[in-house]
Amino acid sequence: MDFIWLFLGLLLGLLSVQFMKVRRAAALLPPGPIPFPFIGNLFTVKFQLHHRTLMKLSKIYGNIMTIWAGQTHMIVLNGYETVRQCLITNSEKVSNRPTTPFFKYYAEGKGILTSNGHNWKLQRRLGLKNLRNLGLGKKGLEWRIQEETRQLVENFISQKGKATDPKCCINNAVSNVIFAVNFGHTFPLKDEIFDRIKDSANVVADFFGTHCGQLYDTFPWLMHRLPGPQQAMYKHLHFLKQYMLQEIRQHQKNPSPEPQDVVDYYLEQISKAQDDPSSTTNEDNLVQVLLDFVLAGFEPIKSTLRWGLLYMAVYPDVQVRVQREIDIFIENTENLKYEDRMSLPYTNAVIHEIQRISNVVPLGLPRQCTQEIKLHDYSIRKGTMIIANLASVHMDSTQWKFPDTFNPANFLDEEGNFQANKAFLPFSAGHRMCLGEQMARTELFIFFTSLLKSLSFHLPQGVTKVNMNGIFGTTFTPHPYEICAIPR
């Protein structure tokens, strides 16, 4: 009995010391909910950094607040002005990624998404160069997207108006675009390897934003040893990296006379950099860059398109107006191109509004201060993790005419012309903004306009209510739904 009392006393003492330690640290930081020993604010945020929860907390603690994940604190930013001051005004000072346990396991400091310093700058520069060589912003990339769009339209037509979940068809089309860019080939729709790659990419991409992902970053030593979703994530990540390596070996075995894809261009650059001791252009980085491109170029686009079709079915008057505008424009053209957005102001506004209201990547990826920065009245120390709530920017009532509802007028002036908005940040901002922004914009425009040119989308007969709340994860996705695609 004495031993038990001694143990409880020691435990209570340890908790008290830890609590006082965290409280002293918190006193020097922006305000936030009271952190508890070891778990921080995990219970407060229900074990996930949901953008809506963070917006609610900001009404209590302000647009700059501190949230604790275990014993690690992060500064959460809400609202356009606060996010702009951090990501744009202090862009270079918040250009690092934090070395979280998951990021470390995912990339080991390689690739583009989670690397830092010299390696990140080199890989980003090479990645952007490779995308430009393959037609980023040119007709080469558009041709690839148009090919997948035609197949996607045919898949919808084959359903003959029956209610169907569009997720699978959209996944296939979007995946094949990034595979064509990465590897120079696409997959048939019913292919075992293709399905396995998509499934694995979903598991790895989703893990970061889940409850288990938050626990992994808080207690990595424990989660690594326990059964759970993290064990499945390990296997899927290993499979994806092995597949990337397999594609590289195939390209080395059968080299193209001229580079045709990301692998070709990168292998060419590896060859040129062999005598440069400072270069990080190597096979390990190539594997990670390919994986980064797959994850970043797959999940956000397919989720945005799924939201887009759902909004068209729920707002049929908007869909009809988009189709009328497209019909008038395409009298003298066959394939819609990205440059045509300038002639389709309402359609362009609808696509932007879908991106704004759906908030597919609500928090982006976390940043880390490379040096001390000043935000309003607070000094944020070097090494501090920064979370920019991009969803709060898209819902900021000081920046939008209709912040809480789906309304294309958010991107239209009084004459009906398209009007850009500085608070539109679906690709984040600053030094770490999305490398594939131009590619994503092109995909969304061509896929969306081509679908509405050929098809009308309706809710199944008898369905009057649709769950529009979404499912939170690394990306914010719609709940599974069915839709009827009717040829026009």
C-alpha positions as CSV (number, residue, x, y, z in Angstrom):
1,M,0.0,0.0,0.0
2,D,2.9,2.4,0.8
3,F,4.4,1.7,-2.6
4,I,1.1,2.6,-4.3
5,W,0.9,5.9,-2.4
6,L,4.5,6.6,-3.2
7,F,3.9,5.9,-6.9
8,L,0.8,8.2,-6.9
9,G,2.7,10.9,-5.2
10,L,5.5,10.7,-7.7
11,L,3.1,10.7,-10.6
12,L,1.2,13.8,-9.2
13,G,4.5,15.5,-8.6
14,L,5.6,14.8,-12.2
15,L,2.3,16.1,-13.6
16,S,2.6,19.2,-11.4
17,V,6.1,20.0,-12.6
18,Q,5.1,19.4,-16.2
19,F,2.0,21.6,-15.9
20,M,4.1,24.4,-14.4
21,K,6.7,24.0,-17.1
22,V,4.1,24.3,-19.9
23,R,2.4,27.2,-18.2
24,R,5.6,29.2,-17.9
25,A,6.3,28.6,-21.6
26,A,2.7,29.5,-22.5
27,A,3.0,32.8,-20.6
28,L,5.5,34.0,-23.2
29,L,3.3,33.0,-26.2
30,P,0.1,34.4,-27.8
31,P,-3.1,33.4,-25.9
32,G,-4.8,30.1,-26.3
33,P,-6.6,27.3,-24.4
34,I,-4.9,26.1,-21.2
35,P,-2.6,23.2,-22.1
36,F,-2.6,20.0,-20.0
37,P,0.6,18.0,-19.1
38,F,1.8,15.7,-21.9
39,I,-1.3,16.0,-24.1
40,G,-1.5,19.8,-24.4
41,N,-4.7,20.9,-26.1
42,L,-5.5,17.6,-27.9
43,F,-8.7,17.2,-26.0
44,T,-9.7,20.8,-26.7
45,V,-9.4,20.3,-30.5
46,K,-10.8,16.7,-30.3
47,F,-7.5,15.3,-31.6
48,Q,-7.6,17.1,-34.9
49,L,-6.8,20.6,-36.1
50,H,-10.2,21.2,-37.8
51,H,-10.3,24.5,-39.5
52,R,-13.8,25.2,-38.1
53,T,-12.7,24.4,-34.6
54,L,-9.8,26.8,-35.0
55,M,-12.1,29.6,-36.2
56,K,-14.3,29.1,-33.2
57,L,-11.3,29.3,-30.9
58,S,-10.1,32.4,-32.6
59,K,-13.2,34.2,-31.5
60,I,-12.1,33.6,-27.9
61,Y,-8.3,34.0,-28.1
62,G,-7.8,36.2,-31.2
63,N,-6.5,35.7,-34.8
64,I,-3.1,34.8,-33.4
65,M,-3.3,32.0,-30.8
66,T,-1.3,29.2,-29.4
67,I,-2.3,25.5,-29.6
68,W,-0.3,22.8,-27.9
69,A,0.1,19.3,-29.5
70,G,1.5,17.4,-26.6
71,Q,4.5,19.4,-25.4
72,T,5.0,21.1,-28.8
73,H,3.3,24.5,-29.3
74,M,2.2,26.0,-32.6
75,I,1.0,29.4,-33.6
76,V,-2.4,29.3,-35.4
77,L,-3.3,32.2,-37.7
78,N,-6.8,33.2,-38.7
79,G,-8.2,35.9,-41.0
80,Y,-6.8,37.5,-44.1
81,E,-4.7,40.3,-42.7
82,T,-2.9,38.0,-40.1
83,V,-2.2,35.3,-42.7
84,R,-1.1,37.8,-45.3
85,Q,1.3,39.4,-42.9
86,C,2.9,36.1,-42.0
87,L,2.9,34.2,-45.3
88,I,3.5,37.1,-47.7
89,T,5.2,40.0,-45.8
90,N,7.4,37.5,-43.9
91,S,7.5,34.9,-46.7
92,E,11.2,34.1,-46.5
93,K,11.2,34.0,-42.7
94,V,8.5,31.3,-42.6
95,S,9.8,29.2,-45.5
96,N,10.8,26.1,-43.6
97,R,8.8,23.0,-42.8
98,P,8.8,21.7,-39.3
99,T,10.6,18.3,-38.8
100,T,7.6,16.6,-37.4
101,P,7.8,12.8,-36.7
102,F,5.4,12.1,-39.7
103,F,7.2,14.4,-42.1
104,K,10.5,12.8,-41.1
105,Y,9.2,9.3,-41.7
106,Y,7.5,10.3,-44.9
107,A,10.4,12.0,-46.7
108,E,13.5,11.8,-44.5
109,G,14.4,15.4,-45.6
110,K,14.1,14.7,-49.3
111,G,11.9,15.8,-52.1
112,I,10.0,19.1,-52.2
113,L,6.9,19.1,-49.9
114,T,8.7,18.7,-46.5
115,S,12.4,19.3,-47.1
116,N,14.3,22.5,-46.2
117,G,17.3,24.5,-47.0
118,H,19.6,23.8,-50.0
119,N,17.8,20.5,-50.8
120,W,14.4,22.1,-50.9
121,K,15.5,25.1,-53.1
122,L,17.3,22.8,-55.6
123,Q,14.4,20.2,-55.8
124,R,11.8,22.9,-56.1
125,R,13.8,24.7,-58.9
126,L,14.3,21.4,-60.8
127,G,10.6,20.4,-60.2
128,L,9.3,23.6,-61.7
129,K,11.8,23.4,-64.6
130,N,10.6,19.9,-65.4
131,L,7.0,20.8,-65.3
132,R,7.6,23.8,-67.6
133,N,9.6,21.5,-70.0
134,L,6.5,19.2,-70.1
135,G,4.2,22.0,-71.0
136,L,3.1,23.7,-67.8
137,G,1.0,26.6,-69.2
138,K,1.4,25.3,-72.7
139,K,-0.7,23.2,-75.0
140,G,1.3,20.0,-74.3
141,L,-0.2,19.6,-70.8
142,E,-3.7,20.7,-72.0
143,W,-3.7,17.9,-74.6
144,R,-3.1,15.3,-71.8
145,I,-5.9,16.7,-69.7
146,Q,-8.3,16.8,-72.7
147,E,-7.6,13.2,-73.5
148,E,-8.5,12.2,-69.9
149,T,-11.5,14.5,-70.0
150,R,-12.9,12.7,-73.1
151,Q,-12.6,9.4,-71.3
152,L,-14.2,10.8,-68.2
153,V,-17.2,12.1,-70.2
154,E,-17.6,8.7,-71.9
155,N,-17.6,7.0,-68.5
156,F,-20.4,9.2,-67.2
157,I,-22.4,8.7,-70.4
158,S,-22.0,4.9,-70.0
159,Q,-24.0,5.1,-66.8
160,K,-27.0,6.1,-68.9
161,G,-28.3,8.5,-66.3
162,K,-28.3,6.1,-63.4
163,A,-27.4,7.4,-60.0
164,T,-23.7,6.8,-59.4
165,D,-20.9,8.0,-57.1
166,P,-18.6,10.1,-59.3
167,K,-15.6,9.5,-57.1
168,C,-14.1,6.5,-59.0
169,C,-14.4,8.1,-62.5
170,I,-12.9,11.4,-61.3
171,N,-10.1,9.6,-59.4
172,N,-9.1,7.7,-62.5
173,A,-9.0,10.7,-64.8
174,V,-7.1,13.0,-62.4
175,S,-4.6,10.2,-61.5
176,N,-3.8,9.5,-65.1
177,V,-2.9,13.1,-65.7
178,I,-0.3,13.1,-63.0
179,F,1.0,9.6,-64.0
180,A,1.4,10.9,-67.6
181,V,3.4,13.8,-66.4
182,N,5.5,11.7,-64.0
183,F,6.0,8.5,-66.0
184,G,4.9,9.2,-69.6
185,H,2.1,6.7,-69.6
186,T,-1.4,6.2,-68.2
187,F,-3.3,3.1,-66.9
188,P,-6.4,1.4,-68.2
189,L,-9.4,2.0,-65.9
190,K,-9.5,-1.5,-64.5
191,D,-5.9,-2.3,-63.6
192,E,-4.8,-3.9,-60.3
193,I,-1.6,-1.8,-59.9
194,F,-3.5,1.4,-60.8
195,D,-6.0,0.7,-58.1
196,R,-3.4,-0.2,-55.6
197,I,-1.4,3.0,-56.3
198,K,-4.6,5.2,-55.8
199,D,-5.5,3.4,-52.6
200,S,-2.1,3.7,-51.2
201,A,-1.9,7.4,-52.2
202,N,-5.2,8.0,-50.4
203,V,-4.0,6.3,-47.2
204,V,-0.7,8.2,-47.0
205,A,-2.2,11.6,-48.0
206,D,-5.1,11.3,-45.5
207,F,-3.0,10.1,-42.6
208,F,-1.5,13.5,-41.7
209,G,-4.9,15.1,-41.0
210,T,-6.5,12.2,-39.0
211,H,-6.8,11.8,-35.2
212,C,-4.2,9.0,-35.5
213,G,-1.9,11.4,-37.4
214,Q,-2.1,14.0,-34.6
215,L,-1.3,11.3,-32.0
216,Y,1.6,10.0,-34.1
217,D,3.2,13.5,-34.1
218,T,2.6,13.8,-30.4
219,F,3.6,10.3,-29.2
220,P,5.7,8.9,-32.1
221,W,7.7,6.5,-29.9
222,L,4.4,5.0,-28.6
223,M,2.4,5.0,-31.9
224,H,5.3,3.3,-33.8
225,R,4.9,0.3,-31.5
226,L,1.1,0.1,-31.3
227,P,-1.3,-1.5,-33.8
228,G,-3.4,0.9,-35.7
229,P,-3.8,2.9,-39.0
230,Q,-0.2,4.0,-38.8
231,Q,0.9,0.5,-39.4
232,A,-1.1,0.4,-42.6
233,M,0.4,3.8,-43.6
234,Y,3.9,2.4,-43.3
235,K,3.1,-0.4,-45.7
236,H,1.3,1.8,-48.2
237,L,4.2,4.4,-48.2
238,H,6.7,1.6,-48.7
239,F,4.7,0.3,-51.7
240,L,4.5,3.7,-53.3
241,K,8.3,4.3,-53.0
242,Q,9.0,0.9,-54.4
243,Y,6.7,1.6,-57.3
244,M,8.5,4.9,-58.0
245,L,11.8,3.1,-58.0
246,Q,10.4,0.5,-60.4
247,E,9.4,3.3,-62.8
248,I,12.9,4.8,-62.6
249,R,14.4,1.4,-63.4
250,Q,12.2,1.0,-66.4
251,H,13.2,4.4,-67.7
252,Q,16.9,3.5,-67.2
253,K,16.4,0.2,-69.0
254,N,14.5,1.8,-71.9
255,P,15.7,5.4,-72.3
256,S,13.9,7.8,-74.6
257,P,15.8,9.6,-77.3
258,E,14.2,12.9,-75.9
259,P,12.9,13.4,-72.4
260,Q,9.1,12.7,-72.3
261,D,8.3,12.9,-68.6
262,V,9.5,14.0,-65.1
263,V,11.6,10.8,-64.7
264,D,13.4,11.4,-68.0
265,Y,14.2,15.0,-67.3
266,Y,15.4,14.2,-63.8
267,L,17.6,11.3,-64.8
268,E,19.2,13.6,-67.4
269,Q,19.9,16.1,-64.6
270,I,21.4,13.4,-62.3
271,S,23.8,12.6,-65.1
272,K,24.8,16.2,-65.5
273,A,25.3,16.6,-61.7
274,Q,27.6,13.6,-61.1
275,D,30.7,15.8,-60.7
276,D,29.1,18.4,-58.5
277,P,29.7,17.5,-54.8
278,S,27.1,20.1,-53.6
279,S,24.3,18.7,-55.7
280,T,21.4,16.7,-54.1
281,T,20.2,15.7,-57.5
282,N,20.1,11.9,-56.9
283,E,17.9,8.9,-57.1
284,D,16.6,9.1,-53.5
285,N,15.4,12.7,-54.2
286,L,13.8,11.6,-57.5
287,V,11.8,8.9,-55.7
288,Q,10.5,11.5,-53.2
289,V,9.8,14.2,-55.8
290,L,7.7,11.7,-57.8
291,L,5.8,10.8,-54.6
292,D,5.3,14.4,-53.7
293,F,3.9,15.1,-57.2
294,V,1.5,12.2,-57.0
295,L,0.1,13.1,-53.6
296,A,0.0,16.9,-54.2
297,G,-1.4,16.6,-57.7
298,F,-4.0,14.0,-57.0
299,E,-6.1,14.5,-53.9
300,P,-6.8,18.2,-54.0
301,I,-7.9,18.2,-57.7
302,K,-10.2,15.2,-57.4
303,S,-11.8,16.5,-54.2
304,T,-12.4,19.9,-55.8
305,L,-14.1,18.3,-58.8
306,R,-16.3,16.2,-56.6
307,W,-17.3,19.3,-54.7
308,G,-17.9,21.1,-58.0
309,L,-20.3,18.5,-59.4
310,L,-22.1,18.4,-56.1
311,Y,-22.6,22.2,-56.0
312,M,-23.9,22.1,-59.6
313,A,-26.5,19.5,-58.7
314,V,-27.5,21.4,-55.5
315,Y,-27.6,24.8,-57.4
316,P,-29.1,23.9,-60.8
317,D,-29.6,27.6,-61.7
318,V,-25.9,28.2,-61.5
319,Q,-25.3,25.1,-63.6
320,V,-27.7,26.3,-66.3
321,R,-26.0,29.7,-66.5
322,V,-22.6,28.1,-66.8
323,Q,-23.8,25.9,-69.6
324,R,-25.4,28.8,-71.5
325,E,-22.2,30.7,-71.3
326,I,-20.2,27.7,-72.6
327,D,-22.7,27.0,-75.4
328,I,-22.5,30.6,-76.7
329,F,-18.7,30.5,-76.7
330,I,-18.0,27.0,-78.2
331,E,-19.9,27.6,-81.5
332,N,-16.6,28.0,-83.3
333,T,-14.3,25.7,-81.2
334,E,-14.1,22.0,-80.3
335,N,-11.9,21.8,-77.3
336,L,-11.9,24.2,-74.4
337,K,-8.5,25.6,-73.4
338,Y,-7.3,27.2,-70.3
339,E,-6.9,30.6,-72.1
340,D,-10.6,30.5,-72.8
341,R,-11.4,31.4,-69.2
342,M,-11.0,35.0,-70.1
343,S,-14.0,34.7,-72.4
344,L,-16.1,32.8,-69.8
345,P,-16.3,35.2,-66.8
346,Y,-19.2,33.6,-65.1
347,T,-17.8,30.0,-65.5
348,N,-14.4,31.2,-64.2
349,A,-16.1,32.8,-61.2
350,V,-18.0,29.6,-60.4
351,I,-14.8,27.5,-60.5
352,H,-13.1,30.0,-58.1
353,E,-16.2,30.0,-55.9
354,I,-16.1,26.2,-55.7
355,Q,-12.5,26.3,-54.6
356,R,-13.2,29.1,-52.0
357,I,-16.3,27.6,-50.4
358,S,-15.1,23.9,-50.4
359,N,-11.7,24.7,-48.8
360,V,-10.2,21.4,-50.0
361,V,-6.8,22.2,-48.3
362,P,-8.0,24.2,-45.3
363,L,-4.7,24.5,-43.4
364,G,-2.1,23.9,-46.1
365,L,1.0,22.3,-44.7
366,P,2.6,23.8,-41.5
367,R,5.5,26.3,-41.7
368,Q,8.4,27.0,-39.4
369,C,10.1,30.3,-38.6
370,T,13.7,30.5,-39.9
371,Q,14.2,33.6,-37.7
372,E,12.2,35.6,-35.3
373,I,9.2,37.5,-36.8
374,K,6.9,40.2,-35.5
375,L,3.1,39.6,-36.0
376,H,1.0,42.4,-34.7
377,D,2.0,42.8,-31.0
378,Y,3.7,39.4,-30.8
379,S,7.2,38.2,-31.3
380,I,7.3,34.7,-32.7
381,R,10.6,32.9,-32.1
382,K,12.8,31.1,-34.6
383,G,11.9,27.5,-34.9
384,T,8.2,28.0,-34.0
385,M,5.6,26.0,-36.0
386,I,3.0,28.1,-37.9
387,I,-0.4,26.9,-39.0
388,A,-2.2,29.3,-41.4
389,N,-5.9,28.6,-41.4
390,L,-6.5,29.3,-45.1
391,A,-10.2,28.4,-44.7
392,S,-10.6,31.4,-42.3
393,V,-9.2,33.6,-45.1
394,H,-11.8,32.3,-47.5
395,M,-14.6,33.0,-44.9
396,D,-13.3,36.4,-43.8
397,S,-16.3,38.8,-43.8
398,T,-14.0,41.8,-44.4
399,Q,-12.9,40.3,-47.7
400,W,-16.0,38.7,-49.3
401,K,-19.4,39.9,-50.2
402,F,-21.0,36.5,-49.3
403,P,-18.4,34.7,-47.1
404,D,-20.7,31.9,-45.7
405,T,-22.6,30.9,-48.8
406,F,-21.9,29.6,-52.3
407,N,-22.3,32.6,-54.5
408,P,-20.3,33.2,-57.7
409,A,-20.9,36.9,-57.2
410,N,-17.9,36.8,-54.9
411,F,-15.8,36.9,-58.1
412,L,-17.9,39.1,-60.3
413,D,-18.1,42.9,-60.5
414,E,-21.3,44.8,-61.0
415,E,-21.0,44.4,-64.8
416,G,-20.6,40.7,-64.6
417,N,-16.9,40.6,-65.4
418,F,-14.6,38.3,-63.5
419,Q,-12.9,39.9,-60.5
420,A,-10.0,38.4,-58.8
421,N,-9.7,38.7,-55.0
422,K,-6.4,39.0,-53.1
423,A,-7.9,36.8,-50.3
424,F,-8.3,33.8,-52.6
425,L,-5.5,31.5,-51.4
426,P,-6.4,27.8,-52.2
427,F,-2.7,27.2,-53.1
428,S,-1.4,29.0,-50.1
429,A,1.1,32.0,-50.5
430,G,4.7,33.0,-50.2
431,H,7.8,30.9,-50.7
432,R,6.0,27.6,-50.0
433,M,2.9,28.1,-52.2
434,C,1.9,25.2,-54.3
435,L,4.4,24.3,-57.0
436,G,1.7,22.9,-59.3
437,E,-0.7,25.8,-59.0
438,Q,-0.7,26.5,-62.8
439,M,-1.2,22.8,-63.6
440,A,-4.1,22.5,-61.0
441,R,-5.8,25.6,-62.4
442,T,-5.6,24.2,-65.9
443,E,-6.9,20.8,-64.9
444,L,-9.9,22.3,-63.0
445,F,-10.9,24.6,-65.8
446,I,-10.7,22.0,-68.6
447,F,-12.3,19.1,-66.6
448,F,-15.1,21.3,-65.2
449,T,-16.0,23.1,-68.4
450,S,-15.8,20.0,-70.6
451,L,-18.0,18.0,-68.2
452,L,-20.7,20.8,-68.2
453,K,-20.4,21.2,-72.0
454,S,-21.5,17.6,-72.5
455,L,-23.5,16.7,-69.4
456,S,-26.0,18.0,-66.9
457,F,-25.7,16.8,-63.3
458,H,-28.7,16.2,-61.1
459,L,-29.4,14.7,-57.7
460,P,-31.2,11.3,-57.8
461,Q,-35.0,11.4,-57.8
462,G,-36.4,11.8,-54.3
463,V,-33.1,13.2,-52.9
464,T,-33.8,16.7,-51.5
465,K,-31.2,17.0,-48.8
466,V,-27.4,16.6,-49.2
467,N,-24.8,16.6,-46.4
468,M,-22.5,19.6,-47.4
469,N,-20.5,19.6,-44.1
470,G,-17.6,17.6,-45.6
471,I,-15.1,15.1,-44.1
472,F,-12.0,16.6,-42.5
473,G,-8.6,15.1,-43.1
474,T,-5.4,16.3,-44.8
475,T,-7.9,17.5,-47.4
476,F,-11.5,18.4,-46.9
477,T,-13.7,16.1,-49.0
478,P,-17.4,15.8,-49.6
479,H,-19.4,12.9,-48.0
480,P,-20.0,10.1,-50.4
481,Y,-22.9,11.0,-52.7
482,E,-24.6,9.8,-55.9
483,I,-25.4,11.9,-58.9
484,C,-27.1,11.5,-62.3
485,A,-25.2,12.5,-65.3
486,I,-27.5,13.3,-68.3
487,P,-26.1,13.8,-71.8
488,R,-27.0,17.2,-73.2
